[in-house]
Amino acid sequence: MDFPRLPTEFHTGLCFDAHHQLGAHPCLVDGEPCWRFRLWAPGAQRVQVAGDFNGWAGDDLTRDEAGVWSGVIAGAKQGQYYKFNIQGQNGQWQLHTDPYGFYTELRPGNASVLWGLPRHTFHDGDWVARRSARYDQPLNIYELHAGSWKRHPDGRWYTYPQLAGALIPWLKRHHYNFIELLPLAEHPFDGSWGYQDTGYFSVTSRYGTPEEFAAFVDACHQAGIGVIMDFVPVHFACNPDGLARLDGGHLYEYDSDVGLSEWGSYNFNLYRGEVRSFLNSAAAFWLEVYHCDGLRMDAVSRALYWQGDNARGVNPGAVQFLQTMNEGLHQRFPGVILAAEDSTNFLKVTAPVQYDGLGFDYKWDMGWMNDTLRYFSAPFDQRPGLYHTLPFSMEYFYSELFLLPLSHDEVVHGKRTLIDKMWGSYEEKFAQARLLQFYLTVHPGKKLTFMGTELAHFREWDESREMDWCLLEFPLHQRYLSLCDALGQLYLTQPALHSGEYHSGRFAWVTCQAVEDGVYAFLRYGPSGERLLAVLNTREHPQENYPFYLDFACRAVPLLCTEDAVFGGCLAQGLPTAYTIPGGVLGKSHTLPLSLPALSGTLYRLE
């Protein structure tokens, strides 16, 4: 069988469909079913394919001048295990999983599995046709680790079908419209959470088959829920059976002191065209084959700067790779969301590539997250000195399109969970957790919270255990979930909280200098002129008839207060409607006096 040469784009880093050419694919030869195998390993001396179909004895592949090894094996069948047996540059043999394999043996095994592209008939055509990056629409993301959301009583994971059956009603009931899945590309170690991958085209077999995962995404779409995949384009697992030193030399990884990451994984050589094409294609694979609605790119800062160190300088090859990948994905998959997990001050992360940007749709606002958690974890008497950490986010907000993350990284490794970070007594922790959730909701920017946040989880996340669902037996946790529900519904239904939020005219401070009082207030404007007033009292004592100065007359109708008894707060009755009175200060014509419960957030509609 003659194998066509791979297109030039594969070698120049411009290919987005290498998975259709490389790896293992079913085919017909003279009318007989066979499997064809192709592997890029230019430095290898010999390459064999060994598997269940040949008793693991190994059949030799042939090499072309571009370093691509190819061969056909008759009698092989879907579901059989196989590996590439590669004699490297030093003459030693090493078995490797297929870099482009679509399915993998469940760990601790690591063989690739003969599996064609998933044969699932999607019914989400209308969803795909309508999807967009949601710049002017609400984006309320539930970040999820598939193996520890829920488990069976005996500790077994939920499968993809079981996860769909339980998760989708939960998301709908609690007003999340997107999920973001921690990496599901195959990975050998559970404790890496999927961030040290070996199978970039292989959805993990922990929870089921490729077809079952495709059906999971399809079910989410039919329920009106988008699916974002966590994608790891910077580093990969060092396991010798994976991509590491695939042909005996440094093929996918750098061959210098920047080759090893801080996590003990290898950094991709983003200057090599074939490696770029591998990553382009892996990113496109999840969007094309599984109809995912976007990708969250992990550890972008480690790509932009050598080893993530500003002092080492910008990595220009990585910048060019990200631009090419993002532009290519947007061209091929209109409306998908590409988000960067980036904590640097690199400019134009969310600007289009044609304007010298990186081409991401959103950037995680790590500064907002760090400043906010620092403030809410501080003792009350220290808060005057930290007062300006909260308003600071609005000084840079319009420099990028930001997404506000309270992610898995904030509830692990001795960091404590969100509610446990809150300063104060047990009751004060709940009050502040409610206030934190309120602040997340009313602050401009898209929203992301990790699973368990809605339960007021006190135990740090552990990938080997399900969430503490028993918490919902306790009234304070039930009421906290009710608050998350109410805030989620407001966010989805109030245009002032999401439409046009990246235009500076839709936000205005009312109070951001009340240092000793710990009070903040700001206006959010909707596209039809509607006005919402968000008020935060971050101190441990109430404020009666607290004055807010406006340049218009209005009445303030409370939509939600975090201290309402239904949410676990101290207010037996809701706050009353308030009215402005003539007269103000600093050029404002009216004063709006409001009563502020301790550690509370209140949202008003101004009429």
N, C-alpha and C positions, 0 to 999 in steps of 0.2 A: 504494500500500500504506500503510495506516495503522499508525503506530508508537505503541505505548502509552507513556505517560510512565514514566520511571524511578521506582521506588518512593521514597517520602519518605526511607526509610532510607539511600538512596544519598547524599542531600544532607546528612543529619545524621551521617554517619560510622558507621552501624550496619549497613551492607550487607556481606555476605561472599560474594556470588555475582554481582558486577557483571560478571564475565567471561562470563556467560551472556546478558547484555544488550548490552554494548558490544563494539566490535571488528568483525570480519568473520565472518559465519556463513552456511553454506549454508541455503537455504530454497526453498520452492516458491511461485510466483505463477501462479495460473490453471493449475496443473499443470506449469508449466515450471520447470526448475531455475535458480535465481538465487543471488546472494550479497547479503546485506544488510549495510550498513555503518553504524556509529554511533560518534560521537566526541563527547566532552564538551570543548567549547572555547568557553566563554561570551563571551570577549573578542574572538573572531575576527570579521572582517567578512564573509569568505566561506570556505567549505571545499569542496574538490573531492577526489574520489578518482581517482587516476591509476595506471595499471598496464598490464600486458601486454595486458589484455582491451580497452583502448580506445586503444592506441597511445600511452599516456602523455599523451593530450591533456587529460584531466581532465573528469569529470562532476560537476556541482554537486550538493551535498547541501542539504537544507532544515533550517532551524533552528527549534526550539521555544522557548517562553518560558523554559525552564530552561537554555538554552545547549547543548542536545544536538543535533548535526547528524546527519541520517539520510538514507539513500537505498538503492535497490536497483538492481543491475546484472545484466542478463541476459547469458548467454553466458560469464560468467567461470567459470574452472575451477580446481579444486584444483591447487596447485603453481605458479600464476602469481604474479608479483611485483606488489606495489602499494605505494603510499604515500598519505598524506593531504597534499594541497597546501593550505596554510593562509595566507590573507591576514590578517596580524596587525593589531593596533590602529594601527600606524604606516603601514599600507597596503602593507608589503612582503610578498612571498610567500616561503614556506619549505616545502620538502618534509620531512615527518616520518614516521618509522616509526609503526606502529599501537601505541599504548600497551598495548592489550589483545591484540595479535597472538600467535598460538600458535606461530609458527615464523618464522625470519628467515634471510635470505640470509647465506652464509658471509662473514665479513670478508675483504677490506676493504669489500665491498659491505654495504649496510645496509637493503635493501628488506625489507618484510614479505612473507611468503609466504602465499597463501590456503591455509589448512589448518584443517580442522575439529578438534574435540576428538579426541584419539587414539583410534583404533579398535582397542584391544587387549582381548582377553578375559582377565581376570585369573583365576588359579587359586589365590588366596591367601586364600580366605574364612576358613579355619580360623585362619590366622595373624592376620588382622585382628581376628577375634572374640576371640582370646586376648591380644592385646597390652596392655601396661600401661606405666606410667611407670617400673617396675622399681625401686621404692624398696627392696624387700627381695630383689632379684635382682641377679646380676652384670651389669654394664654395662661391657664392655671394647671401647672404640671405636677403630677404625683410621681416622685422618683421612687423606683422600686427595685429591690433585689428579689429576683424570682424565687430563689431557694429559701428565703426566710420570711416571706410575707405571711404565709400560712403553711403548716405542715400537717400531715396525718398524725393521729395519736401515737403511732409507733415511730414517728420521726421521719417517715418517707416524705420526699418532696411531692408537691403537687405537680402533675403533668401539665403541659400546655393546655389541653382541653379542660382540665380541672381548674386551672388558674383562670381561664376565661370565664368559666361558669360562676366562680366566686368573686373575682375581681371586678368584672364589668358592672354588676349591680352596685357594688360598693362605690365605685367611681361615680356612677350616675347619681346615686343617692346623696353623695357628699360634694357634688358640683365641681369635680375635676373634669377637664375636657381634653387633657393629654396625659399620657404616661411617658416617663423616661426610664428605660430599662438599663440597669447596670450591665456591663458588657456581657453579651451572650455568645460571642465568638469562643470557640473551644479553648479551654485553659486547663492545665494539669492540676493546679493547686486551688482548692476551694478558698483558702485564706487570702488569695490575691483578688478575690471578688470579680475576677474576669479582666483585671488590668495587666496581667502578664499572659498574653495569648500565644498559642501555637497554631491555631486553626482559624485564619482570618476569614475563610469562606464557609466555615463549618459551624452552624448553630449548635450549641452544646447539647450533647445527648443526655445530659442529666435529667432533662424534663420531657424528652420525647423526640420525635422525628422531625425532619424538615417540613414535611407536609403538615404536621400538627402545629408547628409554629406559624406556618403560613395561614392556617385556619384561625389561629389566635389573632393575628393581625387583622384578618378579614372580619372577624367577629367584633373587634374593637371599632373598626370603621363603620360597620353597620349600626353600631350603637352610638355613633357620633363622637368617638374618642380617637384622637391621633396617637401615633406611636413613634417616639423618638428613640433611637438606639445610641448608646454610649459607644464611641469608636475610639480606638487607641492607635493613632498614626505615628507615634514618636518612638516607642520602644516595644520590645517583645521578649518573651521568656528565653532564658539561656539554655533550656533543656537540650541536650545533645541530639535528641530524636526529632527536634523541630527545625526551625529556620537557622539556628545557630551554626555557623561554619558549615553551611550546607554542602559545599563542594570541597571542603577541606581547608579553604581559605576564608578570608573575610568577604563574604558575598553580599549579604543583606545588611551587615553591620559595618560601622566605621572601623578602620584598621589603625586607630590612634588612641590617644589618651581620652578622647571623648566617646569612645565606643561603649563604655560601660556607664549605665545610669546610676543615680543615687539609690534606686530601688533594687540594684543588683541584676537588672535586665540589660539587654543590648539595645543601643540606640540605632535606629534605621539610618543607613547611609542615604541621605536625601539628595545626594549629588549624582547618584547612579540612576540612569534613565529607567532601567528595568525594575528597580526598586520603587521608583515613583509610579510606574505603571501598575505594579502589584498593589500599591496602596490606593491609587485612583480606582482600580477595578474592585478592590475589596469594599471601598466606600460605596461605589455604584451598585455593587452586588446586593446590599441590603435594601437599597431603594428600588432597584429593578425587580429582583426576584421575590422579595417579601413585601413589597409595596410600603415599606416604612416611610414615615412622613418627615424624617429629618435625622440628623446626626449631631450629637454633642461630642466635639473633639476634645479628648483628654490631653492635659499637660501641654497645651500650646506654648506656654512660656518656655518649656524646655526645648522647643524647636526654634522659637524666635531668637533666643540667645543660647550660645554654646553652654550646655549643661544648666540652662536656666540662670546663668550668672551674668548680670549686666556688665560686670567688669571685663568679661571675656569678649564682649561685643556681640553685635547682631550676626546671625548666621544667614548670609544672603541666599544660599541654596535652599534653606528651609523656607524662607519667605517666598521665593519663587515657586517652590512646590505647593505651598498652601494656596497661593493665588491661582495657580493652574488647576489644582484640584477643585477649589470652590467654584471657579468660573465654569469649569467643565460640568460639574454636577448640576449647577443651576441651569445651564443650557439644556441638559438632557432630562432633567426632572423639575420642571417649573413648579414653583410653589412649595418646595421642600424647605425645611428650616435647618440652617447650619449654624451651630452655636459654638463659641470658643470658651473653653475654661482657661482663662488667661488672667493672671494677677499682675501683669507688667503695665508700664506706661507707654507701651508701643502704640504709635499713632495709627489711626484709620483702620482699626481692626474690623469695623463694620461698614467701612466705605466700599463701594464697588471697585472692582479691580481696574476698570477703565479710568478711575480717579486715583490710582496708586494705592488703593486700599487692599486689605487681605480678602475681602469678599464674603465675610461672615455676615449672617443676618442679625445675630445677637452676640454680646459679650457678657459673660458672667461678671456681675459687679461684686468682686471679692472685697473691695474697699468698703462698700456699704455693709456687707456681711460682718466684716471684722469690727468696724466702728460701732455697729448696732449692738453686737454681742458684748463688746467691751463695755459699752454704756450700761446695758441692762444687767450685767453681772457685777457692777460696781456697787459698793455700799452707798446708802442714800446720802451720807454726809460728804461723799467724794464727788457726787454728781455735778455740783456747780463747776468744778474744775474740768469736767468732761462735757459740759453742756454743748459746746459747739461741734462735738464729733457727729451729732445727728444732722444738723443743718448742712454740714460740709458736703454731703452726698449731692446736694443740688447745685453745688458750685462747678461740678464737672459732669453732671448727668447728661447734658446735651452734647457732649463730645463724642458719644457713641450711642448705639442702641443697646440698652442694658437689660439684662435679666437678673432678678434678685434671687439669689440662691440661699436656701437653708438646707444644705445637702447632707448626704451620708457622712461626709468628711468632718462634720461638726458634732457628731454624736458617737465617736469611736475613740479608741486609743487613749483612754484616760481623760478625754476632753469633757466628759459628762454630756447628758442629753440636754436639749434646749431648755426644758422646764427646770432641770436641776442646775443649770448655769445661772438662773435668775437669783438675784440677791434676796435674802430675807427668810421669813418663816415659811412654813408649809403653805399657809393661805396666801402669803404675799408672793410666793413663787407662782401660784396659780394665777393671781391677779396680773402679775407681770407677763406671764406666758400669754395670757389673753391679750394684753396690751401689745406684746410683740407681734402676735398674729394680726392684730388690727393694723399696726404700723406697716407690716408687709403688704397688706391688702390695699391701703390707701396711698402708699408711696408710689410715684410713677415707676413703671418698669414691669416687665412680665414676671410671673411668680413661679417659684419652684420650692416645694417642701418634700422632705424625705418621709417615707412611710413611717408611721408611728407618731409623727408630730401631731396628727389629729387626735391621738389617744392621750396626749400629755404623758408620753413614755418616760419613765424614770430610769429604766435600765438601759445602759449603752447597747447599741446595736451589736449583735453577734450573728455572723452569717450562718452559724450552725444551729440556730434556734429560731422558731417563729416568734412573731411579735407577741407581747403580753396581752392577748385579747381579754384575759380575765379582768383587766382594768375597767372594762365597761360595766362590771358589776358594781362599781363604786360611783355614787352620785356626782362627785366633783368631776370625774373623768367623763361621765355621760354628758354633763352640762358643758364641759369644754368642747366636746365633739359637736354639741349643738351650736356653740359659737362659731366653730370652723365652718359648719354648714351655712349659717346665716351670712358670714362674711363671704364665703364662696358664691352664694346666690347673689349677693349685692354686687360683687365684682363682675359676674357674668352678665348681669342685667342693667347695670348703671353705666351708660356710655361715658360719663365723665371720669370713670375710673380706668378706662382703657383706650378710648378713641382719641387719637391725636395727642397722645401723651408725650410724644417725642418732639412736640412743638412748644417752645417756651411760653407762649401765650395761654396755655391751658393750665398753668400752675402759678400760684402766687402765695408768698408768705404773708400771713397775718401777724403772727407772733413767733419770733425766733431769737429774741434777746432777753427772755425772762430767765436769767441765769439762776437766781436763787430759788425761784418758784418751780423750775423744771417743767414749765408749760410750753407747748408748741402748738401752733395752729396754722393751717394753710388751706387755700381754696383749690378745688379741682373743677375745671370748666368743661362742660360737654359740648358736642358739636352744634347743638341747637340752642346754646346759651344757658343751659341748666348749670346751677352752681351747687357744689357740695362743699361743706366746711368740715374738715377733720381737726379734732382737738385732742391733744394728748396731755394728761397730767402724769408725769413720771415720778412724782414724789409721793411719800407715804402718808400724806395728810390731805384732806379735801380742801378745795378752794371755793368759797361761796361768792356768788355775784362777781366772778372774775371778768374784768372788762376786756373786750376785743373791739378794736377800732376799725371801722369800715367806711368806705366813701359812698355808701348807698343805704337806704332804708330797706328793711326786710323783716320777715319773721323766719325763725329757725325751727324747722320741724325735725325732731330727732328721728333718725332712721334706725340707729343701733347704738347701744352703750354697752361696753364690755362688762360693766358692773351690774347689769340687770340680773335679777335673781335667777332667771331662767338659764343664765350662763354660769351660775355659781357665784355671782357677785352679791353685793350688800344692798342693792336697791330693790325693795319690795314692790315698788311701783316705778314705772318708767319715768324718765325726765320729761318735764312739760315743754310745750312749745314756748319759745322765747321770742321777744320782740326788741328791735333796736329802739334806742331813745336818741333824740337830737343831741348833738354835741360830741366832740371827740378831741383828740390830740394829734399832733404831727400832721396837720392838714386834713385829717379825716373828719367827715361831717357827722358820723353816727357812732354810737357805742352799743355793743351787744353784750349785756351781762349774762354770764352763764355760770351755773353751779357745776363744779368739777369734782366728782368723787375721787378719792385717793386711787392712784395707780390705775387710771381709767383711760379709755379711748372712746370718743363719741363722734358719730358721723351725723351731720345735719344736712337737710335740704333747705336751701335758702330760697324763699319765695317773695 
